[in-house]
Amino acid sequence: MAMGLTISSSTAFLVFVLYGAYHLFENYFIVPKVYGKKLELSTLVVLLAIMAGGLVAGIPGAIAILPFAAAYPAIERIFLTDKLEPDTVRKHEQMNNGAQK
């Protein structure tokens, strides 16, 4: 945007709008689709995880949170089975298998 100001204020505004539109498109469409396919997470989970990680730790947090979100089903199965309702893990696995079909 600062470089656009060297030309004119309307150019700076146009740069600002296009840059913002690109980032909105990337953050709400491209990133959830790409990470969702690779990590087998829903688009909503990817979006919420990135937003939460970004709020907590900025850009490094937004990047680092996705592997943790993808690892949650394994953590639930290994460590939380005895702390949850008896059939919770089975229900979550069935929901996950149904979503992948």
C-alpha positions in Angstrom: 0.0 0.0 0.0 2.9 2.4 0.8 4.3 1.8 -2.7 0.9 2.6 -4.1 0.9 6.0 -2.3 4.0 6.9 -4.3 1.8 6.9 -7.4 -1.6 8.2 -6.1 -4.1 7.7 -3.3 -6.5 5.9 -5.6 -3.7 3.4 -6.6 -2.9 2.9 -2.9 -6.6 2.2 -2.2 -6.8 -0.2 -5.1 -3.7 -2.1 -3.9 -5.3 -2.3 -0.4 -8.6 -3.7 -1.7 -7.0 -6.2 -4.0 -4.5 -7.3 -1.3 -7.3 -7.7 1.2 -9.5 -9.6 -1.3 -6.6 -12.0 -2.1 -6.0 -12.7 1.5 -9.7 -13.3 2.2 -9.8 -15.7 -0.7 -6.7 -17.5 0.4 -7.6 -17.8 4.1 -11.2 -18.8 3.7 -11.1 -21.0 0.5 -7.6 -22.2 -0.5 -6.0 -22.9 2.9 -9.0 -24.9 4.3 -9.3 -27.0 1.1 -5.6 -27.8 0.8 -5.1 -28.5 4.5 -8.4 -30.2 4.8 -7.5 -32.8 2.1 -4.0 -33.4 3.3 -4.9 -33.6 7.0 -8.3 -35.2 6.5 -10.0 -32.4 8.5 -13.2 -30.6 7.7 -13.0 -27.1 6.3 -14.7 -25.7 9.4 -12.1 -27.4 11.7 -9.2 -26.1 9.6 -10.6 -22.6 9.6 -11.4 -22.6 13.3 -8.0 -24.1 14.2 -6.1 -21.5 12.1 -8.2 -18.6 13.7 -7.6 -20.0 17.2 -3.9 -20.5 16.6 -3.6 -17.1 15.1 -5.3 -15.4 18.0 -3.1 -17.2 20.5 0.3 -17.0 18.8 0.0 -15.1 15.6 1.3 -16.5 12.3 3.5 -19.2 13.9 0.5 -20.3 16.0 -1.8 -20.5 12.9 0.7 -22.7 11.1 1.6 -24.9 14.1 -2.0 -25.6 15.3 -3.0 -27.8 12.3 -0.9 -30.8 13.1 -2.3 -30.7 16.6 -5.9 -30.5 15.3 -5.2 -33.4 13.0 -3.7 -35.5 15.8 -6.7 -35.0 18.1 -8.5 -38.2 17.0 -5.4 -40.3 17.9 -5.0 -38.4 21.2 -8.7 -39.1 22.0 -8.4 -42.8 21.2 -5.2 -43.3 23.1 -5.4 -41.1 26.2 -9.1 -40.0 26.6 -11.0 -43.2 26.0 -11.4 -43.9 29.7 -12.4 -40.3 30.6 -15.2 -40.0 28.0 -18.6 -41.7 27.8 -18.2 -45.4 26.9 -19.1 -45.2 23.2 -17.8 -41.7 22.4 -14.6 -42.8 20.5 -16.6 -45.3 18.5 -19.2 -42.6 17.5 -16.4 -40.2 16.5 -14.8 -42.9 14.4 -18.1 -43.7 12.7 -18.7 -40.0 12.0 -15.2 -39.6 10.6 -15.6 -42.7 8.4 -19.0 -41.5 7.1 -17.5 -38.0 6.2 -14.7 -39.6 4.2 -17.0 -41.6 1.9 
